[in-house]
Amino acid sequence: MRPEHPWLDGVRAVLLDMDGTLVDSDAAVERAWVRWAAEHGLDAATVLDGAHGRPALATVRRVAPWLDGPAAERAAARQIELQMDDAAGTTALPGARELLAALDRRGLPWAVVTGADAALAKARLDAAGIAPSLLVTAADVAEGKPDPEGYLLAAGRMGVPPEQCLVVEDTVPGIEAGRRAGARVAALRGLPADLTLGTLEELTALLAGTDRPWWADAIGYQVYLPSFQDGDGDGMGDLDGLRERLDHLAGLGVDVIWVTPFFTSPMVDHGYDIADHLRVDPRFGGDRALDTLLAEARRYGLRVIGDLVVNHTSDRHHWFREALADPGGPYRDYYIWRDPAPDGGPPNNWLSHFGGPAWTLHEETGQYYLHLFRPEQPDLNWRNPAVADEVDAIIEHWLRRGLAGFRIDTAAYLVKHPDLPDNPPLPDGTLHAIRGVTEDWRRQDHRYDIHQPDIHEIHARWRRVADRYAAFLVGEVYELDPVRLARFVTAERLHSSFWFGLVEQEGWDPARIRTMIRAAATASPRLSWVQGNHDRPRAASRYGGGTLGARRWTALAALTAFLPGTSWIYQGEELGLVDGTIPAGQGADPLGAAEPSRSRDGVRTPMPWSPGPGLGFTRGRPWLPDGGRVPADTVEVQSRDATGTLPLVRRLLSVRRRLLATAPLPSELTWIDTASDVLAYRRGPLTVAANLGDRPAEPPPLNGRPVFDTETGDPRERPEVLLPYQAIVLADR
């Protein structure tokens, strides 16, 4: 058991809620109550408030107290009739059957406790394939949750004291019912309880005696929100559009979705300039759209993480406006201000990523403010404790709302050297390894403006908040040396960090790629493997373009998918996309405006879903040109083509999920020595090998039976020769 939950060893029975915990019926419940409210001329929101967990008759009496006994009973029967209309389509929620099987293996008795009608509850559970030995329903209780009577009754019938029971719930009234019964409570949806769960799989792992977080060995997918799917026809992607495409992501086989910023923003830097960290921007659908997305994602068994952008804010953020308006006020120190240099210029030689000095003069007060990005993105002063408190509250706000964590933007940039000294120049002819910035920026040794040692204290502070919600923090740390990068994910710092060695790989060098991957995998089992993102040219373009680039990407995807850590796909990589082409004058990237050759627009073009105008992305005019995509680039066409990249990626992730579901893999690797361009390793019962060279190569000795092959998807036998850019996975079991 986890050391922080030793009481789990004393659990002798598990009592589970039904709707929203074991079966996917919350939406059906709400639809039925909305229809019932309309039939009775009542406000749907008022009726829904508190309907979950209560018997229908108790809810009817609460919202329509004027109905007499027989009339109330007829109204409740009508409501149950409406719910029965959807009962046959009920499915088990992800992880439900696995949890119940784990309970049976451990010999832990379990029961289902619901406020639903008995016939309705049985119909839903039957449809979901769940057969409890004890079912407590509305026939057994008077009021339902938050009254503890149902849980007390179940514990009594099982002969187990309530304090030795674990209640599993997904609503506040249900949690209260469990607590009032005297039981321990495990809560889904990030709700506070004795044990906060993201999914049922976490409880299964705990009961199995493992300490394996949900994000270990997960597959992540980056959604660049403006370009993923437009849900309202305005030409820009939004949260409703993302919700419409969750079936694609679930079918692909991903576990967690990172969504780029959706907070209120003037969009000077496409959402990375936030004006209100606690609101969803209306152009992305507003707060309602996020809540709907999170609820739908849960039904698919998907988690959603946000993008935490707190190195800087928008200059329209109320903190910065207060700082401008009142130089003596508390918000002034939320940002970094300095007097001019003796010559009247900027305080030091620091540069903006997007060109020019990292300082802008505020003439009214005669001071400069710091911005490592655009002038409209002033940097926060992380040496002010009030800033840290504000961000803690922001993180907690969104985790309570249901986000499963955050990707942390510029995670190593927050703290600056307190004296703000000049950065020294790099030797002539030497450039900083980070790309996606101006040439002038790359000529400096960024010794004082980024990557200060104090940053780890901030990450550890966030980790303590995140761990209360079983949430995941993955950093954008541009440190290419994996040994130094590993320091960001040791002890109680970040859970993971992207390793950008492959993202920064220009061209194709098999020997260098082999060396880099081995070094990164050896440095830490907690890194996140990624080949591309919205800030760099697409991997397939960097790897040679066309079919060649796609084959190389797929080989590395198979190779890294089974390494310890989290593996990520940037939207469109599953289609083998190369960079789109943007006509002159139609770009939108601020970096491209400063240095056109470094524009990131080509990697941000709209996702191609289907042939035709708008590519299935929008009914309107897209915010960015479609990049010259052709029908063969689209999800629709590739779904019908067994030889395309998309079916191969689906097969890879399906095999991976099946293999990892059997038993967790160890974090240790054994590298298999080869004399060629083949990179191979063994991890537990799996052997993975990929030929990174442009000539056929003899594979090393391989154990097990083939379960995946980039050449065939579904192999029948071990290949005698690995073709160029062919990867294969074998399993002992």
C-alpha positions in Angstrom: 0.0 0.0 0.0 1.0 3.6 -0.4 2.6 4.8 2.9 0.3 7.9 3.0 -2.8 5.6 3.0 -1.9 2.8 5.5 -5.6 2.5 6.4 -6.3 0.8 3.1 -4.9 -2.4 4.7 -7.8 -2.3 7.2 -10.5 -2.1 4.5 -12.8 -5.2 4.7 -15.5 -4.2 2.2 -15.9 -1.7 -0.7 -19.2 0.1 -1.2 -19.6 1.7 -4.6 -21.9 4.4 -6.0 -23.4 3.5 -9.4 -24.1 6.5 -11.6 -20.9 8.2 -12.7 -18.8 5.9 -10.6 -19.3 2.4 -12.1 -21.5 3.1 -15.1 -21.7 5.9 -17.6 -25.2 7.1 -16.8 -24.9 10.7 -15.5 -25.9 12.2 -18.9 -28.9 9.9 -19.1 -30.0 10.9 -15.5 -29.7 14.6 -16.4 -31.6 14.2 -19.7 -34.4 12.5 -18.0 -34.7 15.1 -15.2 -34.6 17.9 -17.8 -37.4 16.3 -19.8 -39.4 15.7 -16.6 -38.8 19.3 -15.5 -40.1 20.6 -18.8 -43.2 18.4 -18.6 -44.0 19.8 -15.1 -43.1 23.5 -15.9 -40.1 23.5 -13.5 -36.7 25.1 -13.8 -34.3 22.3 -14.9 -31.3 23.7 -13.0 -33.3 23.8 -9.8 -34.5 20.2 -10.3 -31.0 18.9 -11.2 -29.5 20.5 -8.1 -29.3 17.6 -5.7 -31.1 15.0 -7.9 -28.1 12.7 -8.1 -28.0 10.2 -5.4 -31.6 10.7 -4.2 -34.6 8.4 -5.0 -36.8 9.9 -7.6 -39.7 10.3 -5.1 -37.5 12.2 -2.6 -36.4 14.6 -5.4 -40.0 15.1 -6.6 -41.2 15.9 -3.1 -38.3 18.4 -2.7 -38.9 20.3 -6.0 -42.7 19.9 -6.2 -43.9 19.9 -2.5 -47.5 20.8 -3.6 -48.0 17.4 -5.1 -50.0 15.1 -2.8 -48.9 11.5 -2.1 -50.4 9.7 -5.1 -49.6 12.6 -7.5 -46.0 12.7 -6.3 -45.7 8.9 -6.8 -47.1 9.2 -10.3 -44.6 12.0 -11.1 -41.7 9.9 -9.7 -42.8 6.9 -11.8 -42.8 9.1 -14.9 -39.3 10.2 -14.1 -38.1 6.6 -13.8 -39.9 5.8 -17.0 -37.9 8.5 -18.8 -34.6 7.1 -17.3 -35.5 3.6 -18.4 -35.6 4.8 -22.0 -31.8 5.1 -21.9 -31.0 2.1 -19.6 -30.2 -0.4 -22.3 -27.4 1.8 -23.7 -25.5 2.0 -20.3 -21.9 1.0 -20.4 -19.3 0.4 -17.6 -17.0 3.3 -17.0 -13.3 2.7 -17.8 -11.6 0.7 -15.2 -14.9 -0.5 -13.5 -14.7 -4.1 -14.4 -11.0 -4.3 -13.7 -11.6 -2.8 -10.2 -14.3 -5.3 -9.4 -12.1 -8.2 -10.7 -9.3 -7.0 -8.4 -11.7 -6.9 -5.4 -12.8 -10.4 -6.2 -9.2 -11.6 -6.4 -8.4 -10.1 -3.1 -11.5 -11.6 -1.5 -12.9 -8.1 -0.7 -16.7 -8.1 -0.7 -18.3 -5.2 -2.6 -21.8 -3.8 -3.0 -23.4 -1.1 -5.1 -25.4 1.6 -3.2 -27.6 3.9 -5.3 -30.6 6.1 -4.9 -32.0 4.9 -8.2 -35.1 2.8 -8.6 -34.5 -0.9 -8.1 -35.6 -2.0 -11.6 -33.7 0.9 -13.2 -30.5 0.1 -11.3 -30.7 -3.5 -12.2 -31.3 -2.6 -15.9 -28.3 -0.3 -16.0 -25.9 -2.7 -14.2 -27.1 -5.6 -16.5 -26.4 -3.5 -19.6 -22.9 -2.7 -18.2 -22.1 -6.3 -17.4 -21.9 -5.7 -13.6 -23.6 -8.2 -11.2 -23.2 -7.1 -7.6 -24.0 -9.7 -4.9 -25.6 -6.9 -2.9 -27.5 -4.0 -4.4 -29.0 -1.2 -2.3 -31.5 1.0 -4.1 -34.4 3.4 -3.6 -36.5 0.5 -2.5 -34.3 0.3 0.6 -33.8 3.9 1.6 -36.1 6.9 2.2 -34.0 10.0 1.5 -30.8 8.9 -0.3 -27.5 10.7 -0.3 -26.3 12.7 1.5 -28.2 10.7 4.1 -25.9 7.8 5.1 -28.7 5.2 5.4 -27.8 3.4 2.2 -24.2 2.9 3.2 -25.1 1.9 6.7 -27.6 -0.6 5.4 -25.0 -2.1 3.0 -22.4 -2.4 5.7 -24.9 -4.0 8.1 -26.0 -6.6 5.5 -22.4 -7.5 4.8 -21.6 -7.8 8.5 -18.7 -5.3 8.3 -18.4 -2.3 10.6 -18.8 1.0 8.6 -15.4 2.2 9.7 -13.9 -0.8 8.0 -15.6 0.0 4.7 -14.3 2.1 1.8 -17.0 4.1 0.0 -16.2 5.1 -3.7 -18.1 8.1 -4.9 -18.1 10.9 -7.5 -20.4 13.6 -6.0 -20.3 15.8 -3.0 -23.5 14.4 -1.5 -22.2 10.9 -2.0 -18.9 11.8 -0.2 -20.9 13.3 2.6 -23.0 10.2 2.9 -20.0 8.0 3.2 -18.4 10.2 5.8 -21.6 10.4 7.8 -21.7 6.6 7.8 -18.3 6.6 9.4 -16.5 5.0 6.4 -13.4 6.0 4.6 -14.1 7.7 1.3 -12.4 7.5 -2.1 -13.5 10.3 -4.5 -13.3 10.6 -8.2 -13.1 13.8 -10.3 -10.5 15.3 -8.0 -13.0 15.8 -5.2 -11.4 16.1 -1.7 -11.8 12.9 0.4 -9.6 10.4 2.3 -8.4 9.3 -1.1 -8.6 11.5 -4.2 -8.7 9.5 -7.4 -8.4 10.5 -11.0 -9.7 7.2 -12.2 -10.8 3.8 -10.9 -7.5 2.3 -12.2 -5.7 4.2 -9.5 -7.7 2.4 -6.8 -7.1 -0.9 -8.6 -3.4 -0.3 -8.4 -3.5 0.6 -4.8 -5.5 -2.4 -3.8 -3.0 -4.5 -5.8 -0.3 -3.2 -3.5 1.5 -1.2 -6.2 2.5 2.4 -5.9 2.2 3.2 -9.6 0.7 6.7 -10.5 -1.7 6.9 -13.4 0.7 8.9 -15.5 3.5 6.3 -15.4 3.8 4.8 -18.9 0.9 6.9 -20.1 0.4 8.1 -23.7 -0.1 11.8 -24.0 -1.4 13.9 -26.9 -0.8 17.6 -27.4 -3.8 19.6 -28.7 -2.8 22.9 -30.1 -6.3 24.3 -29.4 -6.6 27.1 -32.1 -5.9 24.5 -34.8 -7.5 21.3 -33.6 -11.3 21.6 -34.3 -13.6 24.6 -34.7 -16.9 23.9 -32.9 -18.8 27.1 -33.6 -17.7 28.1 -37.2 -15.6 31.1 -36.4 -12.5 29.6 -37.9 -10.6 29.0 -34.7 -10.4 25.8 -32.7 -12.2 25.6 -29.4 -13.2 23.3 -26.5 -16.5 22.3 -28.0 -14.6 21.3 -31.2 -12.1 19.3 -29.1 -15.0 17.5 -27.4 -16.4 16.5 -30.8 -13.1 14.8 -31.6 -12.6 12.9 -28.4 -13.6 9.7 -30.2 -10.5 10.1 -32.4 -8.2 10.4 -29.4 -9.8 7.6 -27.5 -9.7 5.4 -30.7 -6.0 6.3 -31.2 -5.3 4.9 -27.7 -4.1 8.0 -25.8 -4.5 8.4 -22.0 -4.1 12.1 -21.3 -4.6 15.2 -23.4 -2.5 18.4 -23.0 -4.6 21.4 -24.2 -2.7 24.6 -24.9 -4.0 27.7 -23.1 -7.7 28.3 -23.1 -7.7 31.1 -20.5 -8.8 34.7 -21.1 -6.3 36.3 -23.4 -5.9 39.1 -26.0 -4.2 36.4 -28.1 -1.0 38.4 -28.9 0.8 35.1 -28.5 -2.1 32.7 -29.2 -3.1 32.3 -25.6 0.3 32.3 -24.0 -0.5 35.9 -22.8 -3.1 35.3 -20.1 -5.2 38.2 -18.9 -7.3 36.1 -16.4 -6.0 32.8 -15.1 -9.4 31.8 -13.6 -11.6 32.2 -16.6 -12.0 30.3 -19.9 -11.8 32.6 -22.9 -15.2 33.0 -24.6 -13.7 32.4 -28.0 -12.7 28.9 -26.8 -16.3 28.4 -25.4 -16.2 29.8 -21.9 -16.4 27.9 -18.6 -19.4 25.8 -19.7 -17.5 24.3 -22.6 -14.6 23.2 -20.4 -17.0 21.5 -17.9 -18.7 19.7 -20.7 -15.4 18.7 -22.2 -14.1 17.3 -18.9 -17.3 15.3 -18.3 -17.2 13.8 -21.8 -13.5 13.0 -21.5 -14.1 11.1 -18.3 -16.6 9.0 -20.2 -13.9 8.1 -22.7 -11.5 7.3 -19.9 -9.4 10.3 -20.9 -7.7 12.9 -18.6 -7.2 16.5 -19.6 -4.3 18.7 -18.4 -4.0 22.4 -18.9 -1.1 24.7 -19.8 0.3 26.6 -16.8 1.7 29.9 -18.1 3.1 31.8 -15.1 6.5 33.1 -16.1 4.6 36.1 -17.4 1.0 37.4 -17.8 -0.6 39.6 -20.4 -0.2 43.3 -20.0 -4.0 43.4 -19.8 -4.0 41.3 -16.6 -5.5 43.3 -13.7 -2.2 42.7 -11.8 -0.2 44.5 -14.4 -2.8 47.3 -14.8 -2.7 47.9 -11.1 1.1 47.9 -11.2 1.0 50.6 -13.9 -1.6 52.7 -12.1 -0.2 52.6 -8.6 3.7 52.4 -8.5 3.5 52.3 -4.7 0.8 49.6 -4.5 1.2 45.9 -3.8 0.9 44.8 -7.4 4.0 46.8 -8.5 6.2 44.1 -7.0 4.3 41.3 -8.9 6.5 42.3 -11.8 10.2 43.1 -12.3 10.9 46.8 -12.5 14.3 48.6 -12.7 15.5 52.1 -13.3 17.2 52.8 -16.6 21.0 52.3 -17.1 23.2 55.4 -16.7 22.8 56.1 -20.4 19.0 55.9 -20.1 18.8 52.5 -21.9 17.6 49.1 -20.6 19.0 48.0 -17.2 21.0 45.1 -18.7 21.6 43.3 -22.0 19.0 40.6 -21.7 17.1 39.8 -24.9 13.5 38.9 -25.8 12.9 35.5 -27.5 11.1 37.5 -30.2 13.8 40.0 -30.9 15.1 43.2 -29.3 15.7 44.0 -25.6 13.8 42.2 -22.9 13.0 45.5 -21.3 10.3 48.1 -22.2 10.2 51.6 -20.7 7.1 52.8 -18.9 7.4 56.5 -19.5 4.9 57.6 -16.9 6.9 56.1 -14.1 10.3 56.2 -15.7 11.1 52.5 -15.1 11.6 49.5 -17.3 9.8 46.3 -16.9 11.1 42.9 -17.9 9.6 40.6 -20.6 11.5 37.6 -21.9 8.9 37.3 -24.6 6.9 40.2 -26.1 6.4 43.6 -24.4 2.7 42.6 -24.0 3.9 39.7 -21.8 5.5 41.2 -18.7 7.5 38.7 -16.5 6.3 38.0 -13.0 8.5 38.5 -10.0 8.9 35.1 -8.5 10.9 36.5 -5.6 7.7 38.0 -4.3 5.9 35.5 -2.0 2.6 36.9 -3.0 3.1 35.7 -6.5 3.7 32.2 -5.4 0.5 32.3 -3.2 -1.5 33.6 -6.2 -0.3 30.7 -8.5 -0.9 28.1 -5.8 -4.5 29.3 -5.7 -4.7 29.1 -9.6 -3.5 25.6 -9.6 -5.8 24.5 -6.9 -8.8 26.2 -8.6 -8.3 24.2 -11.8 -7.6 20.9 -10.2 -10.8 21.2 -8.2 -12.6 22.0 -11.5 -11.4 18.6 -12.9 -8.1 19.2 -14.7 -5.7 16.2 -14.2 -2.6 18.4 -14.0 -0.6 20.9 -16.0 2.1 21.1 -18.6 4.2 23.9 -17.3 5.3 26.5 -19.8 8.9 27.7 -19.6 9.2 25.8 -16.4 12.8 26.8 -15.7 12.4 30.5 -16.6 10.5 31.8 -13.6 13.3 32.9 -11.3 15.9 35.4 -12.4 19.2 36.2 -10.8 18.5 38.8 -8.0 21.2 41.2 -9.3 20.1 41.0 -12.9 23.7 41.0 -14.3 24.5 41.1 -18.0 24.5 37.7 -19.8 28.0 37.1 -21.2 28.3 36.4 -25.0 29.0 33.0 -26.3 32.3 32.4 -28.2 32.2 33.5 -31.8 30.5 31.0 -34.0 28.7 29.3 -31.1 24.9 29.3 -30.7 22.7 28.3 -27.8 21.1 24.9 -28.3 17.5 26.2 -28.0 15.8 26.9 -31.3 12.6 28.8 -31.9 14.2 32.1 -30.8 16.0 34.8 -32.7 19.7 34.4 -33.7 20.7 37.3 -31.4 19.2 35.4 -28.4 21.1 32.3 -29.3 24.4 34.2 -29.2 24.2 34.9 -25.5 25.1 32.6 -22.6 21.9 32.7 -20.7 23.5 32.4 -17.3 21.3 34.8 -15.3 17.9 35.2 -16.9 16.8 31.5 -16.9 17.5 28.1 -15.2 18.3 29.6 -11.7 18.8 27.0 -8.9 15.9 28.5 -6.9 13.4 27.1 -9.4 13.3 23.7 -7.7 11.7 25.2 -4.6 8.8 26.4 -6.7 8.3 23.1 -8.4 8.4 21.3 -5.1 5.7 23.6 -3.8 3.5 22.9 -6.8 4.1 19.2 -6.4 2.6 19.3 -2.9 -0.5 20.9 -4.2 -0.8 18.5 -7.2 -0.3 15.4 -5.1 -3.4 16.2 -3.1 -5.4 15.7 -6.3 -3.3 12.8 -7.8 -2.5 15.4 -10.5 0.4 15.3 -13.0 3.0 18.1 -13.6 5.1 17.9 -16.7 7.6 20.6 -17.3 8.8 22.4 -20.5 12.4 22.5 -19.4 14.7 23.3 -22.3 17.7 21.4 -21.0 19.1 19.0 -23.6 21.6 17.3 -21.2 19.5 14.5 -19.8 21.5 14.3 -16.6 20.9 17.9 -15.8 17.3 17.6 -16.9 16.8 14.6 -14.4 17.5 17.1 -11.6 14.1 18.6 -12.3 12.2 15.4 -11.7 14.1 13.9 -8.8 12.7 13.7 -5.3 9.5 15.7 -4.8 9.9 18.1 -7.8 8.1 17.8 -11.1 6.5 14.4 -11.9 8.1 14.5 -15.4 9.7 16.8 -17.9 9.8 16.8 -21.7 13.2 15.8 -23.1 13.7 17.8 -26.3 16.7 15.9 -27.7 14.6 14.5 -30.6 12.6 17.8 -31.0 15.9 19.7 -31.6 17.2 17.0 -34.0 17.7 18.5 -37.4 18.3 16.0 -40.2 18.8 12.3 -39.5 21.9 10.9 -37.8 21.4 7.3 -36.6 24.5 7.2 -34.4 23.7 10.5 -32.6 20.0 9.5 -32.1 21.0 6.1 -30.6 23.4 7.8 -28.2 20.9 10.5 -27.2 18.1 8.1 -26.5 20.3 5.8 -24.5 21.6 8.7 -22.4 18.2 10.1 -21.7 16.6 6.8 -20.8 19.5 6.0 -18.5 19.3 9.4 -16.8 15.8 9.1 -15.4 12.7 6.8 -15.8 10.5 9.9 -15.4 11.1 11.8 -18.6 8.5 12.5 -21.2 9.4 11.4 -24.7 8.4 13.8 -27.5 9.4 14.3 -31.1 7.5 17.5 -31.9 5.4 20.3 -30.6 3.8 23.6 -31.7 7.1 25.5 -31.4 9.3 23.5 -33.7 9.1 22.2 -37.3 7.3 18.9 -37.6 9.3 15.8 -37.0 8.5 14.3 -40.4 9.8 17.5 -42.0 13.0 17.4 -40.0 13.5 13.7 -40.7 13.5 14.1 -44.4 9.9 14.8 -45.3 7.2 12.8 -47.1 7.0 9.1 -46.6 10.6 8.9 -45.5 10.1 11.4 -42.7 6.9 9.6 -41.6 8.6 6.2 -41.5 11.4 7.6 -39.4 8.9 9.2 -37.0 7.0 5.9 -36.7 10.2 3.9 -35.9 11.1 6.3 -33.1 7.5 6.4 -31.9 7.6 2.6 -31.5 11.0 2.7 -29.9 10.2 5.3 -27.3 6.6 4.1 -26.6 8.0 1.3 -24.4 10.7 3.2 -22.6 10.0 4.2 -19.0 8.2 7.5 -18.7 5.4 9.2 -20.6 5.2 9.3 -24.4 3.6 12.1 -26.3 2.2 12.7 -29.8 1.8 16.2 -31.2 -1.5 16.6 -33.1 -1.1 15.4 -36.7 2.0 13.3 -36.1 -0.3 10.2 -36.2 -1.0 11.2 -39.8 2.7 11.6 -40.7 2.2 15.3 -41.4 5.0 17.5 -42.6 4.9 21.3 -42.1 2.2 23.1 -43.9 3.0 25.9 -46.4 1.8 29.4 -45.5 1.4 32.0 -48.3 3.5 35.2 -47.8 1.7 37.7 -45.6 -0.8 35.3 -44.1 1.2 34.1 -41.1 0.3 34.8 -37.5 3.4 33.9 -35.5 5.1 36.8 -33.6 8.5 35.0 -34.0 7.9 34.8 -37.7 7.2 38.5 -37.8 10.6 39.1 -36.2 12.5 36.5 -38.3 10.4 35.0 -41.1 12.7 32.0 -41.5 11.8 30.9 -37.9 8.1 31.2 -38.2 6.1 28.5 -36.4 3.0 28.8 -38.5 3.8 25.7 -40.6 3.5 23.4 -37.6 0.3 25.1 -36.4 -1.9 24.8 -39.5 -5.4 23.3 -38.9 -5.8 19.6 -38.3 -7.0 17.9 -41.5 -10.0 15.8 -40.7 -11.6 15.2 -44.1 -11.2 16.3 -47.7 -13.0 19.4 -48.9 -13.3 23.0 -48.0 -12.1 23.6 -44.4 -10.7 20.1 -44.2 -13.4 19.2 -41.7 -11.8 21.7 -39.3 -14.2 24.6 -39.8 -17.3 25.7 -41.6 -15.8 29.2 -41.7 -12.6 30.8 -42.7 -9.7 29.3 -40.8 -7.6 31.6 -38.6 -4.5 30.2 -40.3 -4.3 28.8 -43.9 -4.7 25.0 -44.1 -1.1 24.5 -45.2 -1.8 23.0 -48.6 -3.0 19.7 -47.2 -4.3 17.0 -49.6 -6.9 14.3 -49.1 -4.3 11.7 -48.2 -3.3 13.8 -45.2 -6.7 13.6 -43.6 -8.0 11.4 -40.8 -11.0 10.2 -42.9 -8.9 9.0 -45.8 -6.1 7.4 -43.7 -8.7 5.6 -41.7 -9.7 3.7 -44.8 -6.1 3.0 -45.9 -4.5 0.1 -44.1 -1.1 1.2 -45.3 -1.3 4.7 -43.8 0.5 6.1 -40.8 -2.8 6.4 -38.8 -3.8 2.7 -38.7 -0.2 1.8 -37.8 -0.2 4.2 -34.8 -3.5 2.9 -33.7 -2.2 -0.6 -33.8 1.0 0.3 -31.9 -0.9 2.0 -29.1 -3.5 -0.8 -28.9 -0.7 -3.4 -28.5 1.0 -1.2 -26.0 -2.1 -0.8 -23.9 -2.8 -4.6 -23.9 0.8 -5.4 -22.9 0.9 -2.9 -20.1 -2.5 -3.9 -18.8 -1.2 -7.4 -18.0 1.3 -6.1 -15.4 3.2 -2.9 -14.9 6.6 -2.9 -16.5 9.8 -2.4 -14.4 11.6 0.9 -14.8 14.9 -0.8 -15.4 16.2 -1.4 -18.9 18.8 -3.7 -20.4 20.4 -2.4 -23.5 21.2 -4.9 -26.2 24.5 -4.3 -27.9 24.5 -4.1 -31.7 27.2 -3.2 -34.1 24.9 -1.6 -36.6 22.4 1.3 -36.6 19.9 -0.9 -34.7 18.9 0.3 -31.2 17.5 -2.4 -29.0 16.6 -2.9 -25.4 14.8 -5.3 -23.1 12.3 -4.1 -20.5 10.7 -6.8 -18.4 9.1 -9.3 -20.7 9.4 -7.0 -23.7 12.1 -6.6 -26.3 12.1 -3.6 -28.7 14.4 -3.0 -31.6 14.5 -0.4 -34.4 16.8 -0.1 -37.4 17.6 3.6 -37.6 19.8 3.2 -40.6 19.1 3.5 -44.3 20.2 -0.1 -45.1 18.8 -3.4 -44.0 20.4 -4.7 -40.8 20.6 -8.0 -39.0 18.6 -7.8 -35.8 20.3 -8.8 -32.5 19.1 -11.9 -30.7 15.4 -11.3 -29.9 13.4 -13.1 -27.3 9.6 -13.6 -27.4 7.0 -13.6 -30.0 6.4 -10.6 -32.3 3.5 -8.5 -31.3 4.1 -5.3 -33.3 6.0 -4.5 -36.5 6.0 -1.1 -38.3 6.1 -3.0 -41.6 3.0 -5.1 -41.1 1.4 -3.8 -37.9 0.4 -7.4 -37.0 3.5 -9.6 -37.4 3.3 -13.4 -37.8 7.0 -14.2 -37.3 10.3 -12.6 -36.4 12.0 -10.8 -39.3 15.4 -12.2 -40.3 16.4 -8.7 -41.4 15.3 -5.3 -40.2 14.5 -3.0 -43.1 15.5 0.6 -42.9 13.4 2.4 -40.3 11.6 -0.8 -39.2 10.8 -1.3 -35.6 9.6 -4.5 -33.9 8.2 -5.4 -30.4 8.3 -8.9 -29.0 6.8 -10.2 -25.8 7.6 -13.3 -23.7 3.9 -13.7 -22.7 
